[in-house]
Amino acid sequence: MKGLLTPDLPPPRSQGRRLAHLGLLLLLTVFFIIYTPIVRFANRGHGRGWISSVAGRYADDPRQWCKLADAIAPPDDDGLKPGDRLLSDEQRRIQVERLADAVAIATQSFDDNGDVDDDPRWASFGEFHDVLEQTFTLVHSRLELKKINRYGLQYTFRGSDPSLKPILFMAHQDVVPAGDASKWKYPPFEPHYDGQFLWGRGSTDCKNVLIGLLSVMEDLLSQDFHPRRTIVFAFGFDEETGGKRGAAKLSESLIEEWGRDSFAFVLDEGGMGTETLGDVLYAYPAVSEKGYHDILLSLDVQGGHSSRPPPHSAIGVVAEFITEVEREPYTPRLTRESPFRRVLECKAKHSPRDVQPWLKEGLQRWDERKIAERLAPQMPEDRWLMQTSQAVDVITGGVKANALPEHVELLINHRVAQHESVEFVNKRLDKVMEKIARKYGLDVRDANDGRGQTSNDTALKGSIGYKGVQTLPPAPLSPTDNDVWALFSGTLRHAFASIPEGKGRTVVPVGNIMTGNTDTTHYWDLTRNIYRYTPSRSGTRLNAHGTDERMDMAAHLEGMRFYYDLIRNFDRWQG
């Protein structure tokens, strides 16, 4: 038919060009549809970071918010007893005894601890190991145990299928110093059980986790459990002071044996607990941590007699520095990638009557700053999930009355939000420091100078500078859109559906951010799936790091059942 292109004839040149352009456009569109949403890789300092962008892909579509994995019960054909029996009165009696024995050993870690071979204060950890060996006889006869840097504990229960990635459970043996024991209701290292709570230092942070994990493994071994998937436990001993002697060395050992990205998941203490809104129970495992940045600022000036002072002493100048820093707090932002945005999306979807009436529209339409600035005053505790914090914690200066101070030091602690960086914090500090230096004619030292001699001849005659004391970038975001998270959160849904707050409610696990840091800071290279969660209800772990620390033992048993079910579910999974 006239005008109809036949297969053996080329199209007109102009039309062919248009078709070629359309084909190229289609190809590029398909490419971005397939590859963009999957995973965005981000290099974040000393470790590999993965930022899931699937959540951002659906950020403006409420129908795609807060998709829940099905609740996943453990298999009923694996030959193991049901987890509910771990909630029995007899098990409570056993756990009270075991946790009390652990709390009674004062495994305190101090900021000024020396090396493990030199400082006698580490000796209590050897006593703690003796208690563990006496309590968990099956664990110590069946699992491989390596002691790393003397007091780090690495237990390995090898599975029968080496093709399955192992799973790693963490806890730490050390506790913060108890302070003045006379201020405690019960002595901090003489544990007391009042029928509900076990009192004592470390009962919630985190000997409860360590004892719960080993108790679950002891129970599994008593049933002649033989895993398909390898199970590893790693218990550091200086988490409260940064983990450099414990978790850092354990991580090196694990990487040496297993390699990078070798574990299915890592689970440590932490998280943001639970929250009940109407007929919904929210559980908040942490899938990231804020960065950490301590800076030590020092000012050195010529001293003199206090009867002839300058307009501002060194302490006065540093006080002005503090005022300038605190005058401009960091700006909150609710970024598209933020886990806290996922929390708010879940609340807007599942608890619309319990959130701000404008929240759903704000999440859909407002920019990152506008919605954060609207939320921050209404959610004062949660604002720090959207904002870098700065806290002036320590200031020292002067030696006596009637003598002008020659050296003043100031320590500022920063918890760096995911959308900012340590470098960004330093630039803000530089700006303030240079302003103060210009005003008072001070020399500015860089971080490597230490105490320097002044070269100017102004009346104050001094120099100012700061250095980072302890620095860590924000942690990578663990994905919440893959099969590992689905199985982890599905197990959590099943376990929490039967606790008092969960009965009759929808359990919604959603990844959140921790404002503090855990030993996982040393484990970033082991897996992309790092979860920080102590599985316990809100109000059951009281006064961690404070006087009268105590653990609700019913919640402790509930956490054990979660660990028990999690091990069973991942042992069945083929992934």
MILUMFI-889409 format. One record per residue (C-alpha): x, z, y. Coordinates in steps of 0.25 Angstrom, whole numbers, padded with zeros to 4 digits, always signed. Each point is the difference from the previous one (the first is absolute). Layout:
BEGIN
XZY;...
This chain:
BEGIN
+0000+0000+0000;+0005-0004+0014;+0007+0012+0007;+0001+0009-0013;+0015+0003-0003;+0004-0003-0014;+0010+0009-0008;+0011-0010+0001;-0001-0002+0015;+0007+0009+0010;-0009+0006+0011;+0002-0004+0014;+0013+0006+0006;-0007+0008+0011;-0010+0006-0010;+0011+0003-0010;+0008+0007+0010;-0012+0009+0003;-0002+0003-0015;+0014+0003-0001;-0001+0010+0011;-0012+0006-0006;+0007+0001-0013;+0011+0007+0006;-0009+0010+0008;-0007+0003-0013;+0012+0003-0007;+0005+0009+0010;-0013+0007+0001;+0000+0002-0015;+0014+0005+0000;-0003+0011+0011;-0013+0004-0007;+0008+0003-0013;+0013+0006+0005;-0003+0007+0013;-0010+0011-0005;+0008+0004-0013;+0011+0008+0005;+0009+0000+0012;+0014+0005-0002;+0007+0009+0010;+0014+0005+0000;-0001+0014+0006;+0014+0006+0000;+0006+0006-0012;-0010-0005-0011;-0010-0011-0002;-0013+0001+0006;-0013-0007-0003;-0011-0001+0009;-0014-0005-0006;-0007-0009+0009;-0012-0002-0008;-0007+0011+0007;+0003-0007+0014;-0005-0013-0005;-0014+0007-0001;+0001+0009+0012;-0012-0006+0007;-0009-0001-0012;-0007+0013-0003;-0005-0006-0014;+0015+0000-0004;+0003+0014+0005;+0003+0011-0010;-0001-0007-0013;+0000+0010-0011;+0006-0001-0014;-0009+0005-0011;+0001+0014-0005;+0009-0001-0012;-0001+0010-0011;+0012+0002-0010;-0002-0007-0014;-0008+0007-0010;+0008-0006-0012;+0014+0004+0003;-0001+0012-0009;+0002+0010+0011;-0010+0012+0004;-0008-0002+0012;+0005+0005+0014;-0012+0009+0003;+0006+0011-0009;+0011+0002+0010;-0010+0007+0009;-0003+0011-0010;+0002+0015+0003;+0011+0001-0011;+0008-0012+0007;-0002+0008+0013;+0006+0012-0006;+0012-0008-0005;+0002-0007+0014;-0001+0013+0008;+0012+0005-0009;+0008-0012+0001;-0001-0002+0015;+0002+0015+0002;+0013-0001-0008;+0005-0012+0008;-0004+0006+0014;+0007+0013-0004;+0014-0008+0001;+0004+0000+0015;+0005-0015+0000;+0001+0000+0015;+0008-0011+0007;+0006+0002+0013;+0005-0010+0011;+0014+0006-0001;+0001-0001-0015;+0014-0004-0005;+0003-0009-0012;-0006+0004-0013;+0014+0004-0006;+0004+0008+0013;-0013+0007+0005;-0004+0012-0009;-0015-0001+0005;-0002-0012-0009;+0001+0010-0012;-0015+0003+0000;-0002-0015-0005;+0007+0003-0012;-0009+0012-0003;-0012-0009+0003;+0005-0010-0011;+0001+0011-0010;-0015+0003+0003;-0004-0014-0002;+0008-0001-0013;-0007+0012-0005;-0014-0004+0004;+0000-0015-0004;+0007+0000-0013;-0006-0013-0005;+0004-0007+0013;+0014+0005-0002;+0001-0004-0014;-0006-0014+0000;+0003-0005+0014;+0014-0005+0005;+0005+0009+0011;+0011-0003+0010;+0005+0009+0010;+0003-0007+0012;+0010+0006+0010;-0001+0013-0008;-0015+0004+0004;-0008-0013+0001;-0009-0002-0013;-0002-0014-0006;-0009+0000-0012;-0002-0013-0008;-0011-0002-0011;+0003-0014-0005;-0011-0009-0004;-0001-0009-0011;-0002-0013+0008;+0012-0002+0009;-0008-0012+0007;-0009+0010+0007;+0006+0005+0013;+0001+0016+0000;-0007+0009+0009;+0006+0011+0008;-0005+0014+0004;+0007+0008+0010;+0000+0014+0005;+0010+0009+0007;+0006+0014-0005;+0003+0006+0013;-0008+0007+0010;+0001+0004+0015;+0006+0014+0003;-0011+0010+0000;+0004+0007+0012;-0004+0015+0003;-0006+0004-0013;-0007+0012+0006;-0009-0010+0007;-0006-0005-0013;-0012+0007-0006;+0008-0001-0014;+0015-0001+0000;+0003-0015+0000;+0008+0000-0013;-0009+0010-0008;-0011-0009-0003;-0014+0006+0000;-0013-0006-0006;-0013+0005+0007;-0010-0008-0010;+0000-0012+0008;+0013-0002+0007;+0015+0002-0004;+0008+0005+0011;+0015-0003+0003;+0010-0009+0006;+0000-0013-0007;-0014+0001-0006;-0005-0012+0008;+0013-0007+0004;+0002-0004-0011;+0003+0008-0012;-0015-0002-0003;+0003-0015-0002;+0012+0002-0008;-0006+0010-0009;-0013-0008-0002;+0008-0012-0004;+0009+0007-0010;-0013+0007-0005;-0007-0014-0002;+0012-0005-0007;+0001+0012-0009;-0014-0001-0004;+0001-0015-0003;+0013+0003-0009;-0008+0011-0007;-0010-0012-0004;+0012-0008-0005;-0002-0010+0011;+0010-0012-0001;-0001-0009+0013;+0001-0015+0000;+0004+0001+0015;+0012+0008+0004;-0003+0013+0008;+0011+0006+0009;-0001+0013+0008;+0010+0002+0012;+0001+0014+0006;+0009+0001+0012;+0005+0013+0006;+0002-0001+0015;-0013-0008+0005;-0002+0010+0010;+0013-0003+0007;+0000-0015-0002;+0003-0003-0015;+0014-0005+0002;+0006+0008-0012;-0012-0001-0009;-0010-0012+0002;+0011-0009+0005;+0009+0003-0012;-0012-0001-0009;-0004-0014+0006;+0014-0005-0002;+0000+0004-0015;-0014-0007-0002;+0005-0013+0007;+0012+0000-0008;-0008+0002-0013;-0012-0009+0003;+0003-0008+0012;-0007-0003+0013;-0015-0003+0000;+0000+0005-0015;-0012+0010+0000;-0015-0002+0000;-0002+0011+0010;+0006+0013+0006;-0009+0012+0002;+0004+0012+0008;-0006+0011+0007;-0007-0001+0014;-0012-0008+0005;-0010+0004+0010;-0010+0007-0010;-0014-0002-0001;-0012-0001+0010;-0015+0001-0003;-0010-0008+0009;-0014+0001-0005;-0001-0006-0014;+0014-0006+0000;+0013+0007-0004;+0013-0007+0006;+0013+0002-0006;+0012-0003+0008;+0013-0003-0008;+0011-0004+0010;+0005-0014-0001;+0011+0001+0011;+0007+0011+0008;+0003+0000+0015;+0015-0001+0004;+0008+0012+0003;+0010+0001+0012;+0007+0012+0005;+0009-0001+0012;+0009+0010+0006;+0002-0001+0015;+0012+0007+0006;+0004+0002+0015;+0014+0005+0004;+0003+0004+0014;+0010+0009+0007;-0004+0015+0000;+0002+0010+0011;-0006+0013+0006;-0015+0001+0000;+0001+0006+0014;+0004-0014+0005;-0009-0009-0008;-0003-0015+0002;-0014-0005+0003;-0002-0001-0015;+0007+0006-0011;+0003-0007-0013;-0012+0006-0006;-0009-0004+0012;+0005-0014-0002;-0003+0000-0015;-0014+0006+0003;-0002-0012+0010;+0003-0010-0012;-0010+0007-0008;-0010-0001+0011;+0002-0015+0001;+0000-0002-0015;-0013+0007-0002;-0007-0006+0013;-0001-0014-0008;-0004+0002-0014;+0000-0012-0010;-0013-0009+0000;-0009+0001-0012;-0003-0014-0007;-0009-0003-0012;+0007-0012-0005;-0006-0010-0010;+0010+0005-0011;-0002+0015+0002;-0005+0008-0012;-0008+0008+0010;-0008-0012+0003;-0004-0001-0014;-0004+0014+0000;-0009-0003+0012;-0006-0012-0006;-0004+0008-0013;-0007+0010+0009;-0007-0010+0008;-0005-0007-0013;-0003+0012-0008;-0003+0011+0010;-0006-0007+0012;-0008+0012+0005;+0012+0009+0000;+0009-0008+0009;+0000-0005+0014;-0012-0010+0002;+0010-0010+0007;+0010+0001-0011;-0004-0012-0009;-0001-0009+0013;+0013+0005+0005;+0007-0003-0013;-0005-0014+0000;+0002-0004+0014;+0009+0009+0008;+0015-0001+0002;+0010+0010-0007;+0002+0008+0013;-0014+0001+0005;-0006+0005-0013;+0012+0010-0002;-0002+0005+0014;-0014+0002-0002;+0002+0007-0014;+0012+0009+0004;-0008+0010+0009;-0011+0002-0010;+0009+0001-0012;+0012+0009+0005;+0006+0003-0014;-0001-0015-0004;+0006-0005+0013;+0013+0002-0006;-0003-0011-0011;-0001-0010+0011;+0011+0006+0010;+0015+0004+0000;+0001+0014+0002;+0011+0008+0008;+0003+0015-0001;+0010+0008+0008;+0004+0009-0011;+0013+0007+0004;+0008+0003+0013;+0012+0008+0001;+0009+0003+0012;+0007+0010+0008;+0009+0012-0005;-0004+0012+0009;-0006+0004+0013;+0008-0003+0013;+0007-0012-0006;-0005-0014+0002;-0002-0008-0013;+0010-0010-0004;-0006-0006-0012;-0015-0002-0003;-0005-0006-0013;-0014-0005-0003;-0006-0005-0013;-0013-0009+0000;-0007-0004-0012;-0007-0013-0001;-0010-0005-0011;+0001-0015+0002;-0013-0008-0002;+0000-0012-0009;-0002-0010+0011;+0013+0005+0008;+0014+0003-0004;+0012+0009+0002;+0006-0010+0009;-0013+0000+0009;+0001+0015+0001;+0015+0000+0004;-0003-0010+0011;-0011+0009+0006;+0010+0012-0001;+0011-0009+0007;-0009-0003+0011;-0003+0014+0003;+0015+0005-0002;+0005-0011+0010;-0010+0004+0010;+0004+0015-0001;+0015-0005+0000;-0002-0008+0013;-0007+0011+0007;+0011+0011-0003;+0012-0009+0000;+0003+0002-0015;+0008-0008-0009;-0008-0006-0012;+0007+0002-0013;-0003-0009-0012;-0004+0006-0014;+0015+0000-0005;+0006+0007+0012;-0003+0015-0003;+0003+0009+0011;+0007-0008+0011;+0008+0003+0013;-0007-0005+0012;+0006-0011+0009;-0009+0002+0012;+0003+0009+0012;-0015+0004+0003;-0004+0014+0002;-0006+0002-0014;+0012-0007-0007;-0005-0002-0014;-0004-0010-0011;-0012-0002-0008;-0003-0006-0013;-0007+0000-0013;+0001-0003-0015;-0009-0002-0012;+0001+0012-0009;-0009-0004-0011;-0006-0014+0000;-0010-0008-0009;-0008-0012+0003;-0015+0000-0004;-0002-0002-0015;-0005-0013-0005;-0015-0002-0003;-0004+0000-0014;-0010-0010-0004;-0014+0004-0003;-0005-0014-0004;+0007-0001-0014;-0003+0004-0014;+0009+0013+0001;-0008+0005+0011;-0013-0004-0007;+0004+0008-0012;+0005+0012+0008;-0012+0001+0009;-0010-0003-0011;+0006+0012-0008;-0001+0009+0013;-0014-0004+0001;-0003+0004-0014;+0007+0013+0001;-0006+0004+0013;-0014-0004-0004;-0001+0013-0008;+0006+0010+0009;-0010+0009+0008;+0001-0008+0013;+0000-0013-0007;-0013+0002-0009;-0011-0009+0005;+0009-0007+0010;+0007-0013+0001;+0015+0002-0001;+0007-0009+0010;+0016+0000-0002;+0006-0007+0012;+0015+0000+0004;+0004+0008+0012;+0013+0003+0008;+0008+0013-0001;+0005+0006+0013;+0011+0007-0008;+0010-0005-0010;+0002+0002-0015;+0012-0002-0010;-0006-0014-0002;+0008-0004+0012;+0012-0002-0010;-0009-0008-0010;-0004-0012+0008;+0009-0010-0008;-0007+0004-0013;-0014-0006+0002;-0009-0005+0010;-0011+0010-0005;+0003+0013+0006;-0011+0010+0001;+0001+0014+0005;-0012+0009-0004;-0002+0014-0005;-0013-0001-0007;-0008+0012+0005;-0012+0002+0009;+0001+0004+0014;+0001+0015+0002;+0006+0003-0013;+0015-0001+0004;+0002+0010+0012;+0011+0003+0009;+0011-0009-0006;+0013+0004+0008;-0007+0012+0006;-0003+0015-0003;-0009+0003-0012;+0001-0014-0006;-0010-0001-0012;-0006-0010-0010;-0014+0000-0005;+0002-0001-0015;-0013-0007-0003;+0005-0012+0009;+0014+0001-0008;-0007-0002-0013;-0008-0012+0006;+0013-0006+0005;+0006+0001-0014;-0012-0007-0006;+0003-0012+0010;+0014-0001-0005;-0004+0001-0015;-0010-0012+0003;+0010-0008+0008;+0010+0001-0011;-0010-0005-0010;-0006-0011+0008;+0014-0006+0004;+0004+0001-0015;-0011-0009-0004;+0002-0010+0011;+0008-0012-0003;+0004-0003+0014;
